[in-house]
Amino acid sequence: MFKRLQPDAGERVTLFIDGKPCTAHVNDSVAAALLASGLDHCRTTAVSGTARGPYCMMGVCFDCLVTIDGAGNAQACLVRVRDGMHIEIQHGKRELGR
C-alpha cells in the first residue's frame, strides 16, 4: 500500500503507536509514519466503526485524526514526528476536554 521512495534516507526517531515502538524519519508527518509502519487506518468512525485512513495528506479531509501525547483530534498529516511521541488510533468519537 505505501512504499518509501528512499527507504534508508535520513535520521530516525522512535515513537510509540498504540504503545508499540516504531521508528520514523525525522521529517515524516505522523500520517506518513503510520502508513510506513504498516497501519492502514488512523481512526474509526463514531456511527459505523468504519476504519478511516489518511486521504488528502494536506489537512483538508480530517480522515487522519489521531490522539498525540494525550491530545485528541490531531490531524496526523499536519504534525511532524518527534522522538518519544505517543500516538493512539482514535476509536469512535472523541470526547471534548473540560
N, C-alpha and C positions, 0 to 999 in steps of 0.2 A: 504494500500500500504506500509506504513512504520510504524513500531512499535518498540518502545524502549525496550531493554531487561530489563533495570532498570529505570522505568519512574520517580521515585522520588529521584534518587541519585544525590547528589552534589549541589553545589552553582549555583545560576542562575544570568543571566544578562538580561537587557532589550535592545532590538534592534528594529529597525523600518524597516519593509518590505513594500515598496511602500507607506510609510507614516503611516502605521498602526503598533501600538506597538505589540511586540511579546516577549515572554521570551524564553531563551535557556539556556542550561547547559554551564558552564564556559569553558569546554574543547571541546565543539562542533565545528565542522567546519561550515562555513556558509552554505554549501550544506546540512549538516545534520540538521541544524536549519530550513532551508527552507522545507525540507521533513517533519520534525516533526511538522511544523506549518500547514501542510495540502496542501501545494503547490505541484503540480506535474511537474512544469517546472521552469526553470531559465531564459530562453530566447526564442525568436522566430527567425527563420532563415530569412535571408535577401531576398531570392528569393521567397519562397513559403509561408512564415509566419508560418511554422510548429513549434509547441512547442517542445522544447528540454529540457530534464531534466538531472540531474546528472546520469552518467552511470558508469564510472570506479571507481570514488571516490578516485583516487590516482594521478590525474594530467596528465593523458596521452591523454584523448579523447577531451578535450576542449568543451564538451557539457554543462558545468555548468557555463559559462561566465555570470557575473553579473556586475552591477555598485555598487561599495562600496565607500561611502563617496565622491561621485562625480567622482571617477576614474573608467573608463570603462574597460571592458575586463579582469576583475579579475577572476581567477579560484576559484570558491566558495569552492571546495573541499580542497584547499590548504591554506585557510585563516581561522584562528580561530576567533570566535566571540569575541567582546568586548563590554562593556556597552556603550550604546548610539550610536552604529554603525547604519548607514543608508544604506540599501540595496535596489537596484532597479532592477526589472526584465528588461532585455535588449530586445527591440523590433527591429527586423531587424538589419542592420549593424550599427556598432558603428563608428562614425567619429573619425579620429585621431586628437589629440590636436595639436595646433600650437605653 
